[in-house]
Amino acid sequence: MKSKNNDSKSAVVFGGSGFLGSYVVAELVERGWRVRIADLNVPPEELEFEDYVLCDLTNKESLVDAIPVETDVVYNFAGMSDLDEALNQPLLTMELNILGNLHILESCRKQKVRHFVYASSAYACSESGSFYGISKLSSEKIIEE
């Protein structure tokens, strides 16, 4: 990421083009952070950010390349979030939400990231939400380790 201000903090937001991620990106930029969006989807034009990289959660190499060394914070809002789609595509849900998160965590370790923020779900503690909830709970447990 090109820095306008070397004193500002840096963040990479996986899923930064999505609903929750785009709000976090906007808030970070407003607070003076250098923000890179890592997503399969191109960010909306009205969203301000410093950098965008095309990134696939299932491709470990693209994740390492998406995270500059010693980034201050990595946020993960990426993955499968539609409950019906998660139920209809359980394998893809697990690949994106569990393995994808694990790939991001490993990339953070390699790049010496200082902090990691994961967007889980109330479904992780619920009887409903089936595969989606299981994938979120599994990722929480992996992060705790």
DSSP file (Angstrom, degrees, kcal/mol; ACC not computed):
  #  RESIDUE AA STRUCTURE BP1 BP2  ACC     N-H-->O    O-->H-N    N-H-->O    O-->H-N    TCO  KAPPA ALPHA  PHI   PSI    X-CA   Y-CA   Z-CA
    1    1 A M              0   0    0      0, 0.0     2,-0.4     0, 0.0    50,-0.1   0.000 360.0 360.0 360.0 133.4    0.0    0.0    0.0
    2    2 A K        -     0   0    0     48,-0.2     2,-0.5     1,-0.0     0, 0.0  -0.641 360.0-138.9 -76.8 134.1    1.3    3.4   -0.9
    3    3 A S        -     0   0    0     -2,-0.4     3,-0.2     1,-0.2     7,-0.0  -0.834  25.8-177.3-103.1 128.1    1.3    5.6    2.2
    4    4 A K  S    S+     0   0    0     -2,-0.5     2,-0.4     1,-0.3    -1,-0.2   0.774  89.3  24.6 -82.1 -31.1    0.2    9.2    2.3
    5    5 A N    >   -     0   0    0     27,-0.1     3,-1.6     1,-0.1    -1,-0.3  -0.954  66.6-156.8-139.3 113.1    1.1    9.4    5.9
    6    6 A N  T 3  S+     0   0    0     -2,-0.4    -1,-0.1     1,-0.3    -2,-0.0   0.689  94.4  60.4 -65.5 -17.2    3.7    7.1    7.5
    7    7 A D  T 3  S+     0   0    0      2,-0.1    -1,-0.3    -3,-0.0     2,-0.1   0.638  84.7  97.9 -84.0 -14.4    2.1    7.7   10.9
    8    8 A S  S <  S-     0   0    0     -3,-1.6    25,-0.1     1,-0.1     2,-0.1  -0.405  77.8-113.8 -77.1 152.2   -1.3    6.3    9.9
    9    9 A K        -     0   0    0     -2,-0.1    25,-3.1    62,-0.0     2,-0.4  -0.451  26.5-133.4 -82.1 157.2   -2.3    2.8   10.7
   10   10 A S  E     +a   34   0A   0     23,-0.2    63,-1.7    60,-0.2    62,-0.6  -0.884  22.0 179.9-116.5 144.9   -2.8    0.2    8.0
   11   11 A A  E     -ab  35  73A   0     23,-2.6    25,-2.5    -2,-0.4     2,-0.5  -0.993  18.6-153.1-140.3 146.5   -5.6   -2.3    7.6
   12   12 A V  E     -ab  36  74A   0     61,-1.9    63,-2.8    -2,-0.3     2,-0.7  -0.989  14.9-160.2-115.2 129.2   -6.6   -5.0    5.2
   13   13 A V  E >   -ab  37  75A   0     23,-2.9    25,-2.1    -2,-0.5     3,-1.4  -0.896   2.8-157.0-115.7 103.2  -10.3   -5.7    5.0
   14   14 A F  E 3  S+ab  38  76A   0     61,-2.8    63,-2.8    -2,-0.7    64,-0.2  -0.645  89.2  19.3 -74.8 130.3  -11.2   -9.1    3.5
   15   15 A G  T >  S+     0   0    0     23,-2.3     3,-1.6    -2,-0.4     6,-0.5   0.724  82.1 147.3  79.1  22.2  -14.8   -8.8    2.2
   16   16 A G  T <   +     0   0    0     -3,-1.4     9,-0.2    22,-0.5    -2,-0.1   0.597  64.6  59.9 -69.0 -11.5  -14.4   -5.1    2.1
   17   17 A S  T 3  S+     0   0    0     21,-0.1    -1,-0.3    24,-0.1    22,-0.1   0.573  94.7  86.3 -88.1 -10.6  -16.7   -4.8   -0.9
   18   18 A G  S <> S-     0   0    0     -3,-1.6     4,-2.2    23,-0.1     5,-0.2  -0.065  96.6 -86.1 -85.1-174.3  -19.6   -6.4    1.0
   19   19 A F  H  > S+     0   0    0      2,-0.2     4,-1.0     1,-0.2    -1,-0.0   0.964 122.5  26.7 -60.2 -62.2  -22.2   -5.0    3.3
   20   20 A L  H >> S+     0   0    0      1,-0.2     4,-1.8     2,-0.2     3,-0.5   0.930 121.1  54.9 -68.9 -45.5  -20.5   -5.1    6.6
   21   21 A G  H 3> S+     0   0    0     -6,-0.5     4,-2.7     1,-0.2    -5,-0.2   0.866 102.9  55.5 -58.3 -39.3  -17.0   -4.7    5.3
   22   22 A S  H 3X S+     0   0    0     -4,-2.2     4,-2.2    -7,-0.3    -1,-0.2   0.850 106.4  51.4 -65.9 -33.2  -17.7   -1.6    3.3
   23   23 A Y  H <X S+     0   0    0     -4,-1.0     4,-2.1    -3,-0.5    -1,-0.2   0.902 111.0  47.8 -68.2 -40.3  -19.0    0.2    6.4
   24   24 A V  H  X S+     0   0    0     -4,-1.8     4,-2.7     2,-0.2     5,-0.2   0.920 110.9  51.6 -65.4 -43.3  -15.8   -0.8    8.3
   25   25 A V  H  X S+     0   0    0     -4,-2.7     4,-2.7     1,-0.2     5,-0.2   0.944 109.9  49.4 -56.9 -49.1  -13.7    0.5    5.3
   26   26 A A  H  X S+     0   0    0     -4,-2.2     4,-2.2     1,-0.2    -1,-0.2   0.898 112.7  47.2 -59.2 -42.4  -15.5    3.8    5.3
   27   27 A E  H  X S+     0   0    0     -4,-2.1     4,-1.6     2,-0.2    -1,-0.2   0.915 112.3  48.9 -67.2 -43.3  -15.0    4.3    9.0
   28   28 A L  H  <>S+     0   0    0     -4,-2.7     5,-2.5     2,-0.2    -2,-0.2   0.925 111.9  48.7 -62.5 -44.5  -11.3    3.4    8.9
   29   29 A V  H ><5S+     0   0    0     -4,-2.7     3,-1.8     1,-0.2    -1,-0.2   0.915 108.9  53.7 -61.7 -42.8  -10.7    5.8    6.0
   30   30 A E  H 3<5S+     0   0    0     -4,-2.2    -1,-0.2     1,-0.3    -2,-0.2   0.833 107.1  52.3 -60.9 -31.7  -12.6    8.5    7.9
   31   31 A R  T 3<5S-     0   0    0     -4,-1.6    -1,-0.3    -3,-0.2    -2,-0.2   0.382 125.7-101.8 -87.0   4.1  -10.3    8.0   10.8
   32   32 A G  T < 5S+     0   0    0     -3,-1.8    -3,-0.2     1,-0.3    -2,-0.1   0.595  70.1 148.2  91.5  11.7   -7.2    8.3    8.6
   33   33 A W      < -     0   0    0     -5,-2.5     2,-0.6    -6,-0.2    -1,-0.3  -0.451  52.0-121.1 -76.7 151.9   -6.2    4.6    8.2
   34   34 A R  E     -a   10   0A   0    -25,-3.1   -23,-2.6    -2,-0.1     2,-0.5  -0.867  40.3-164.2 -87.9 119.8   -4.6    3.3    5.1
   35   35 A V  E     -a   11   0A   0     -2,-0.6    15,-1.7   -25,-0.2    16,-1.7  -0.925  19.3-170.4-120.9 129.1   -7.0    0.6    3.9
   36   36 A R  E     -ac  12  51A   0    -25,-2.5   -23,-2.9    -2,-0.5     2,-0.5  -0.963  15.4-147.8-110.8 130.7   -6.6   -2.2    1.4
   37   37 A I  E     -ac  13  52A   0     14,-2.9    16,-2.8    -2,-0.5     2,-0.5  -0.867  10.1-168.3 -96.9 129.7   -9.7   -4.1    0.3
   38   38 A A  E     +ac  14  53A   0    -25,-2.1   -23,-2.3    -2,-0.5   -22,-0.5  -0.969  33.0 127.6-118.3 113.7   -9.1   -7.8   -0.5
   39   39 A D  E     - c   0  54A   0     14,-1.8    16,-1.4    -2,-0.5    17,-0.1  -0.989  65.3-124.9-160.9 156.9  -12.2   -9.3   -2.2
   40   40 A L  S    S+     0   0    0     -2,-0.3     2,-0.4    14,-0.2    -1,-0.1   0.761  99.0  68.1 -75.5 -27.4  -13.4  -11.2   -5.2
   41   41 A N  S    S-     0   0    0     14,-0.1   -24,-0.1    -3,-0.1   -26,-0.1  -0.757  92.2-115.1 -98.2 139.2  -15.8   -8.4   -5.9
   42   42 A V        -     0   0    0     -2,-0.4     3,-0.1     1,-0.1    -2,-0.1  -0.498  41.3-107.2 -67.7 135.8  -14.7   -4.9   -7.0
   43   43 A P        -     0   0    0      0, 0.0   -26,-0.1     0, 0.0    -1,-0.1  -0.260  41.2 -91.1 -63.5 152.2  -15.6   -2.3   -4.4
   44   44 A P    >   -     0   0    0      0, 0.0     3,-1.6     0, 0.0   -26,-0.0  -0.330  34.7-119.0 -62.1 147.1  -18.4    0.1   -5.1
   45   45 A E  T 3  S+     0   0    0      1,-0.3     0, 0.0    -3,-0.1     0, 0.0   0.827 110.8  57.5 -58.5 -34.9  -17.3    3.3   -6.8
   46   46 A E  T 3  S+     0   0    0      2,-0.1     2,-0.5     0, 0.0    -1,-0.3   0.608  85.5  97.2 -75.6 -10.1  -18.6    5.5   -3.9
   47   47 A L    <   -     0   0    0     -3,-1.6     2,-0.3   -30,-0.0   -24,-0.0  -0.686  67.8-144.5 -84.1 124.5  -16.4    3.7   -1.4
   48   48 A E        +     0   0    0     -2,-0.5     2,-0.3     2,-0.0   -19,-0.2  -0.706  35.7 141.7 -88.3 139.0  -13.1    5.5   -0.6
   49   49 A F        -     0   0    0     -2,-0.3   -13,-0.1     1,-0.1     3,-0.1  -0.962  51.4-122.1-164.7 167.2  -10.0    3.3    0.1
   50   50 A E  S    S+     0   0    0    -15,-1.7     2,-0.3    -2,-0.3   -14,-0.2   0.844  85.9   3.2 -87.7 -35.2   -6.3    3.3   -0.7
   51   51 A D  E     -c   36   0A   0    -16,-1.7   -14,-2.9   -50,-0.1     2,-0.4  -0.995  53.1-157.3-154.8 149.5   -5.9    0.0   -2.5
   52   52 A Y  E     -c   37   0A   0     -2,-0.3     2,-0.4   -16,-0.2   -14,-0.2  -1.000   9.7-174.6-132.6 134.6   -7.9   -3.0   -3.8
   53   53 A V  E     -c   38   0A   0    -16,-2.8   -14,-1.8    -2,-0.4     2,-0.4  -0.996  29.0-121.9-127.9 136.1   -6.6   -6.5   -4.6
   54   54 A L  E     +c   39   0A   0     -2,-0.4     2,-0.4   -16,-0.2   -14,-0.2  -0.591  43.0 179.7 -70.1 128.4   -8.5   -9.3   -6.2
   55   55 A C        -     0   0    0    -16,-1.4     2,-0.5    -2,-0.4   -14,-0.1  -0.997  25.3-159.8-144.0 137.1   -8.4  -12.1   -3.7
   56   56 A D    >   -     0   0    0     -2,-0.4     3,-2.2     3,-0.3     7,-0.2  -0.971  14.7-147.9-118.0 119.8   -9.8  -15.7   -3.5
   57   57 A L  T 3  S+     0   0    0     -2,-0.5    46,-0.2     1,-0.3    -1,-0.1   0.744  99.4  56.8 -58.7 -24.4  -10.1  -17.3    0.0
   58   58 A T  T 3  S+     0   0    0      1,-0.1     2,-0.7    45,-0.1    -1,-0.3   0.530  93.3  76.7 -86.2  -4.8   -9.4  -20.7   -1.5
   59   59 A N    <>  -     0   0    0     -3,-2.2     4,-1.2     1,-0.2     3,-0.5  -0.869  62.1-168.7-109.9  99.6   -6.0  -19.5   -3.0
   60   60 A K  H  > S+     0   0    0     -2,-0.7     4,-1.9     1,-0.2     3,-0.4   0.857  84.7  55.8 -56.3 -39.9   -3.4  -19.3   -0.2
   61   61 A E  H  > S+     0   0    0      1,-0.2     4,-2.1     2,-0.2    -1,-0.2   0.886 103.7  53.1 -64.3 -38.9   -0.9  -17.5   -2.3
   62   62 A S  H  > S+     0   0    0     -3,-0.5     4,-1.0     1,-0.2    -1,-0.2   0.809 107.6  54.0 -67.1 -26.5   -3.3  -14.7   -3.2
   63   63 A L  H  X S+     0   0    0     -4,-1.2     4,-0.8    -3,-0.4     3,-0.2   0.919 107.4  47.5 -73.5 -43.9   -3.9  -14.2    0.5
   64   64 A V  H >< S+     0   0    0     -4,-1.9     3,-1.0     1,-0.2    -2,-0.2   0.927 112.6  50.4 -61.6 -43.8   -0.3  -13.7    1.5
   65   65 A D  H 3< S+     0   0    0     -4,-2.1    -1,-0.2     1,-0.2    -2,-0.2   0.770 104.8  59.1 -65.0 -25.3    0.2  -11.3   -1.4
   66   66 A A  H 3< S+     0   0    0     -4,-1.0    -1,-0.2    -3,-0.2    -2,-0.2   0.693  97.1  68.1 -76.8 -18.9   -2.9   -9.3   -0.2
   67   67 A I  S << S-     0   0    0     -3,-1.0    -1,-0.1    -4,-0.8     3,-0.1  -0.888  76.7-143.3-110.7 111.0   -1.4   -8.6    3.2
   68   68 A P    >   -     0   0    0      0, 0.0     3,-1.2     0, 0.0    43,-0.1  -0.367  40.0 -86.7 -65.0 150.3    1.6   -6.3    3.5
   69   69 A V  T 3  S+     0   0    0      1,-0.2    43,-0.2    44,-0.1    42,-0.1  -0.313 110.4  10.2 -58.6 138.0    4.2   -7.2    6.1
   70   70 A E  T 3  S+     0   0    0     41,-3.7    -1,-0.2     1,-0.2   -60,-0.2   0.793  80.9 175.8  60.4  34.5    3.4   -5.8    9.6
   71   71 A T    <   -     0   0    0     -3,-1.2    43,-2.1    40,-0.4    44,-0.3  -0.444  30.9-134.3 -60.5 141.7   -0.1   -4.6    8.7
   72   72 A D  S    S+     0   0    0    -62,-0.6    43,-1.3     1,-0.2     2,-0.4   0.944  79.0   6.5 -68.7 -48.1   -1.7   -3.3   11.9
   73   73 A V  E     -bd  11 115A   0    -63,-1.7   -61,-1.9    41,-0.2     2,-0.5  -0.999  55.4-162.3-141.9 137.2   -5.1   -5.0   11.6
   74   74 A V  E     -bd  12 116A   0     41,-2.1    43,-2.8    -2,-0.4     2,-0.4  -0.984  13.9-162.3-114.6 129.3   -6.6   -7.6    9.3
   75   75 A Y  E     -bd  13 117A   0    -63,-2.8   -61,-2.8    -2,-0.5     2,-0.6  -0.891   4.5-154.2-107.6 139.2  -10.4   -7.8    9.3
   76   76 A N  E     +bd  14 118A   0     41,-2.6    43,-2.1    -2,-0.4   -61,-0.2  -0.896  38.2 140.5-119.5 104.5  -12.2  -10.8    7.9
   77   77 A F        +     0   0    0    -63,-2.8   -62,-0.2    -2,-0.6   -56,-0.2   0.230  47.0 112.6-112.5   6.3  -15.8  -10.2    6.6
   78   78 A A        +     0   0    0    -64,-0.2     2,-0.2    -3,-0.1    41,-0.1  -0.347  43.3  57.8 -83.7 159.8  -15.3  -12.6    3.7
   79   79 A G  S    S-     0   0    0     -2,-0.1     2,-0.4    21,-0.0    14,-0.1  -0.707  90.1 -26.0 124.3-171.1  -17.0  -15.9    3.0
   80   80 A M        +     0   0    0     13,-0.3     3,-0.0    -2,-0.2    -2,-0.0  -0.658  53.1 160.1 -80.4 127.7  -20.4  -17.4    2.6
   81   81 A S        +     0   0    0     -2,-0.4     2,-0.6     1,-0.0    -1,-0.1   0.505  40.7  99.2-126.6  -9.6  -23.1  -15.4    4.4
   82   82 A D     >  -     0   0    0      1,-0.2     4,-2.7     2,-0.0     5,-0.2  -0.720  59.4-152.8 -84.6 119.7  -26.4  -16.5    2.8
   83   83 A L  H  > S+     0   0    0     -2,-0.6     4,-2.1     1,-0.2    49,-0.2   0.895  94.1  46.9 -61.1 -43.3  -28.1  -19.1    5.0
   84   84 A D  H  > S+     0   0    0      2,-0.2     4,-2.3     1,-0.2    -1,-0.2   0.922 113.9  47.8 -65.3 -43.5  -30.0  -20.8    2.1
   85   85 A E  H  > S+     0   0    0      1,-0.2     4,-1.9     2,-0.2    -2,-0.2   0.892 110.6  52.6 -64.1 -38.7  -26.9  -20.9   -0.1
   86   86 A A  H  < S+     0   0    0     -4,-2.7     7,-0.2     1,-0.2    -1,-0.2   0.889 110.4  47.8 -63.5 -39.1  -24.9  -22.3    2.8
   87   87 A L  H  < S+     0   0    0     -4,-2.1    -2,-0.2     1,-0.2    -1,-0.2   0.887 115.6  44.2 -68.4 -39.3  -27.5  -25.1    3.3
   88   88 A N  H  < S+     0   0    0     -4,-2.3    -2,-0.2     1,-0.2    -1,-0.2   0.721 124.5  34.4 -78.0 -22.4  -27.5  -25.8   -0.5
   89   89 A Q     X  +     0   0    0     -4,-1.9     4,-2.3    -5,-0.2    -1,-0.2  -0.525  67.1 158.5-131.1  65.9  -23.7  -25.7   -0.8
   90   90 A P  H  > S+     0   0    0      0, 0.0     4,-2.3     0, 0.0     5,-0.2   0.866  75.0  52.0 -62.1 -37.3  -22.3  -27.1    2.5
   91   91 A L  H  > S+     0   0    0      2,-0.2     4,-2.5     1,-0.2     5,-0.2   0.941 111.4  46.2 -65.2 -46.3  -18.9  -28.0    1.1
   92   92 A L  H  > S+     0   0    0      1,-0.2     4,-2.7     2,-0.2     5,-0.3   0.891 110.5  55.3 -62.0 -38.8  -18.3  -24.5   -0.4
   93   93 A T  H  X S+     0   0    0     -4,-2.3     4,-2.9    -7,-0.2     5,-0.4   0.928 110.4  44.5 -59.1 -45.8  -19.5  -23.0    2.9
   94   94 A M  H  X>S+     0   0    0     -4,-2.3     5,-2.0     2,-0.2     4,-1.8   0.892 112.8  51.8 -67.1 -39.5  -16.9  -24.9    4.8
   95   95 A E  I  <>S+     0   0    0     -4,-2.5     5,-1.7     3,-0.2    -2,-0.2   0.929 119.5  34.9 -62.0 -45.1  -14.2  -24.1    2.2
   96   96 A L  I  <5S+     0   0    0     -4,-2.7     5,-0.4     3,-0.2    -2,-0.2   0.948 125.7  36.4 -75.8 -49.7  -14.9  -20.4    2.3
   97   97 A N  I  <5S+     0   0    0     -4,-2.9    -3,-0.2    -5,-0.3    -2,-0.2   0.801 131.9  21.8 -82.1 -29.3  -15.8  -19.9    6.0
   98   98 A I  I  X5S+     0   0    0     -4,-1.8     4,-2.4    -5,-0.4    -3,-0.2   0.862 132.0  33.8-101.0 -60.5  -13.4  -22.4    7.7
   99   99 A L  I  ><S+     0   0    0     -5,-2.0     4,-2.8     2,-0.2    -3,-0.2   0.904 119.3  53.2 -64.5 -39.9  -10.5  -23.0    5.3
  100  100 A G  H  ><S+     0   0    0     -5,-1.7     4,-2.2    -6,-0.3    -1,-0.2   0.929 111.1  46.1 -59.1 -45.5  -10.6  -19.5    4.0
  101  101 A N  H  > S+     0   0    0     -5,-0.4     4,-2.7     1,-0.2    -1,-0.2   0.899 111.8  51.7 -63.8 -40.4  -10.4  -18.1    7.5
  102  102 A L  H  X S+     0   0    0     -4,-2.4     4,-2.4     2,-0.2    -2,-0.2   0.898 108.7  51.0 -62.7 -40.7   -7.6  -20.5    8.3
  103  103 A H  H  X S+     0   0    0     -4,-2.8     4,-2.3     2,-0.2    -1,-0.2   0.906 110.5  49.1 -62.6 -41.6   -5.7  -19.4    5.2
  104  104 A I  H  X S+     0   0    0     -4,-2.2     4,-2.6     2,-0.2    -2,-0.2   0.935 110.7  50.3 -63.6 -45.5   -6.1  -15.7    6.2
  105  105 A L  H  X S+     0   0    0     -4,-2.7     4,-2.1     1,-0.2    -2,-0.2   0.915 111.0  48.6 -58.8 -44.0   -4.9  -16.5    9.7
  106  106 A E  H  X S+     0   0    0     -4,-2.4     4,-2.3     1,-0.2    -1,-0.2   0.898 111.2  50.2 -64.3 -40.3   -1.8  -18.3    8.4
  107  107 A S  H  X S+     0   0    0     -4,-2.3     4,-2.2     1,-0.2    -1,-0.2   0.889 108.4  53.4 -64.7 -38.6   -1.1  -15.4    6.0
  108  108 A C  H  <>S+     0   0    0     -4,-2.6     5,-2.5     2,-0.2     4,-0.4   0.909 108.6  49.8 -61.3 -42.1   -1.4  -13.0    9.0
  109  109 A R  H ><5S+     0   0    0     -4,-2.1     3,-1.1     1,-0.2    -2,-0.2   0.934 111.8  47.7 -62.0 -46.5    1.2  -15.1   10.9
  110  110 A K  H 3<5S+     0   0    0     -4,-2.3    -1,-0.2     1,-0.2    -2,-0.2   0.861 115.0  45.5 -62.7 -36.2    3.6  -15.1    8.0
  111  111 A Q  T 3<5S-     0   0    0     -4,-2.2   -41,-3.7    -5,-0.2   -40,-0.4   0.357 110.3-120.5 -93.0   5.8    3.2  -11.3    7.4
  112  112 A K  T < 5 -     0   0    0     -3,-1.1    -3,-0.2    -4,-0.4     2,-0.2   0.900  40.2-172.8  58.1  45.4    3.5  -10.5   11.2
  113  113 A V      < -     0   0    0     -5,-2.5   -41,-0.2   -43,-0.1    -1,-0.2  -0.475  18.5-146.6 -69.5 139.4    0.1   -8.8   11.4
  114  114 A R  S    S+     0   0    0    -43,-2.1     2,-0.3     1,-0.2   -41,-0.2   0.883  73.1  15.0 -78.8 -40.0   -0.4   -7.2   14.8
  115  115 A H  E     -d   73   0A   0    -43,-1.3   -41,-2.1   -44,-0.3     2,-0.4  -0.976  58.2-158.7-140.7 150.2   -4.2   -7.8   15.2
  116  116 A F  E     -d   74   0A   0     -2,-0.3     2,-0.5   -43,-0.2   -41,-0.2  -0.997   4.7-167.4-131.5 131.6   -7.0   -9.9   13.6
  117  117 A V  E     -d   75   0A   0    -43,-2.8   -41,-2.6    -2,-0.4     2,-0.4  -0.981   7.3-164.6-122.0 125.6  -10.7   -9.2   13.8
  118  118 A Y  E     -d   76   0A   0     -2,-0.5     2,-1.0   -43,-0.2   -41,-0.1  -0.919  15.0-141.3-114.0 132.4  -13.2  -11.9   12.7
  119  119 A A        +     0   0    0    -43,-2.1    -2,-0.0    -2,-0.4   -99,-0.0  -0.802  33.2 169.0 -91.8 103.1  -16.9  -11.3   11.9
  120  120 A S        -     0   0    0     -2,-1.0     2,-0.3    19,-0.0    17,-0.1   0.143  23.9-121.4 -90.6-147.6  -18.7  -14.2   13.3
  121  121 A S    >   -     0   0    0     12,-0.1     3,-1.7     1,-0.1     4,-0.3  -0.990  19.4-116.1-158.3 153.0  -22.5  -14.6   13.7
  122  122 A A  G >  S+     0   0    0     -2,-0.3     3,-1.7     1,-0.3    -1,-0.1   0.766 112.1  72.3 -61.4 -24.5  -25.2  -15.1   16.3
  123  123 A Y  G >  S+     0   0    0      1,-0.3     3,-1.1     2,-0.2    -1,-0.3   0.691  79.5  73.5 -65.6 -17.3  -25.8  -18.4   14.4
  124  124 A A  G <  S+     0   0    0     -3,-1.7    -1,-0.3     1,-0.2    -2,-0.2   0.758 106.7  35.0 -66.0 -22.9  -22.6  -19.7   15.9
  125  125 A C  G <  S+     0   0    0     -3,-1.7     2,-0.3    -4,-0.3    -1,-0.2   0.172 107.9  92.3-112.6  14.8  -24.4  -20.0   19.2
  126  126 A S  S <  S-     0   0    0     -3,-1.1    -3,-0.0     2,-0.2     7,-0.0  -0.711  72.9-134.0-114.9 158.7  -27.8  -21.0   17.8
  127  127 A E  S    S+     0   0    0     -2,-0.3     3,-0.4     2,-0.1     2,-0.2   0.694  93.3  64.9 -78.8 -20.6  -29.6  -24.2   17.0
  128  128 A S  S    S+     0   0    0      1,-0.2    -2,-0.2     5,-0.0    -3,-0.0  -0.506  73.8  60.7 -97.4 170.7  -30.6  -22.6   13.6
  129  129 A G  S >> S-     0   0    0     -2,-0.2     4,-1.6     3,-0.1     3,-1.3   0.367  72.3-164.9  94.9  -5.3  -28.4  -21.7   10.7
  130  130 A S  H 3> S+     0   0    0     -3,-0.4     4,-2.6     1,-0.3     5,-0.2   0.155  71.0  12.0  27.8-113.8  -27.1  -25.2   10.2
  131  131 A F  H 3> S+     0   0    0      1,-0.2     4,-2.4     2,-0.2    -1,-0.3   0.856 130.5  53.6 -60.5 -37.1  -23.9  -25.3    8.0
  132  132 A Y  H <> S+     0   0    0     -3,-1.3     4,-2.1     2,-0.2    -1,-0.2   0.959 111.7  44.2 -61.8 -50.8  -23.5  -21.5    8.2
  133  133 A G  H  X S+     0   0    0     -4,-1.6     4,-2.7     1,-0.2     5,-0.2   0.895 113.2  51.3 -61.1 -41.8  -23.6  -21.5   12.1
  134  134 A I  H  X S+     0   0    0     -4,-2.6     4,-2.6     1,-0.2    -1,-0.2   0.903 109.4  50.8 -62.0 -41.4  -21.3  -24.6   12.2
  135  135 A S  H  X S+     0   0    0     -4,-2.4     4,-1.9    -5,-0.2    -2,-0.2   0.893 112.4  46.1 -65.7 -38.6  -18.8  -22.9    9.9
  136  136 A K  H  X S+     0   0    0     -4,-2.1     4,-2.2     2,-0.2    -2,-0.2   0.918 113.5  48.1 -70.1 -43.4  -18.7  -19.7   12.0
  137  137 A L  H  X S+     0   0    0     -4,-2.7     4,-2.2     2,-0.2    -2,-0.2   0.908 110.7  52.4 -62.8 -41.8  -18.4  -21.6   15.3
  138  138 A S  H  X S+     0   0    0     -4,-2.6     4,-2.2    -5,-0.2    -1,-0.2   0.913 109.2  49.3 -60.5 -43.2  -15.6  -23.7   13.9
  139  139 A S  H  X S+     0   0    0     -4,-1.9     4,-2.4     1,-0.2    -1,-0.2   0.890 108.2  53.8 -64.9 -38.6  -13.7  -20.6   12.8
  140  140 A E  H  X S+     0   0    0     -4,-2.2     4,-2.2     1,-0.2    -1,-0.2   0.934 109.4  48.3 -58.7 -45.4  -14.1  -19.1   16.2
  141  141 A K  H  X S+     0   0    0     -4,-2.2     4,-1.3     1,-0.2    -2,-0.2   0.885 110.3  51.3 -64.1 -39.3  -12.6  -22.2   17.8
  142  142 A I  H  < S+     0   0    0     -4,-2.2     3,-0.3     1,-0.2    -1,-0.2   0.916 109.7  50.0 -63.3 -42.9   -9.7  -22.1   15.3
  143  143 A I  H  < S+     0   0    0     -4,-2.4    -2,-0.2     1,-0.2    -1,-0.2   0.896 106.1  56.2 -63.0 -40.3   -9.0  -18.5   16.2
  144  144 A E  H  <        0   0    0     -4,-2.2    -1,-0.2     1,-0.3    -2,-0.2   0.834 360.0 360.0 -61.5 -32.4   -9.0  -19.2   19.9
  145  145 A E     <        0   0    0     -4,-1.3    -1,-0.3    -3,-0.3    -2,-0.2   0.497 360.0 360.0 -71.0 360.0   -6.3  -21.8   19.4
